[in-house]
Amino acid sequence: MIDGPYALGHKIEPEMSIPVSRHAVETNIFPLFEVEYQNYTFNYFPEKTVPVDECIKIQRRYRHLFNNGSNEIFQQIQNYTDMNWKRLNELALCTKK
């Protein structure tokens, strides 16, 4: 999947496009990797992973998630993100030349 900053769709100010994209990478929601001839290669590993809600709360399109009882939703998103990151790491290790 490719993610790009889209100020109108993400409901953010245009000058926040790059910081939001960087946050998405730092949270591992959108890891930077490439696949070439079925070989997975990471282009960037975050030094310190940021919780997913840090990226989500910047975008007004998700403000409805910040109602009471939203902790469970964020935990589910975090769990899915962590599972996906682990799976991609395993693929990178398995396909390493």
Long-range contacts (C-beta under 8 A, 24 or more apart in sequence): 1-30, 3-30, 9-61, 10-59, 10-60, 10-61, 11-59, 11-60, 11-61, 12-58, 12-59, 12-60, 16-58, 19-58, 20-55, 20-58, 20-59, 23-50, 23-54, 23-55, 23-58, 24-55, 26-50, 26-55, 27-51, 27-52, 27-54, 27-55, 27-81, 28-52, 28-81, 28-82, 28-84, 28-85, 29-55, 29-81, 31-84, 31-85, 31-88, 33-88, 33-92, 38-95, 39-95, 39-96, 39-97, 40-88, 40-91, 40-92, 40-95, 41-92, 42-88, 42-89, 42-92, 51-78, 52-77, 52-78, 52-81, 53-77, 53-78
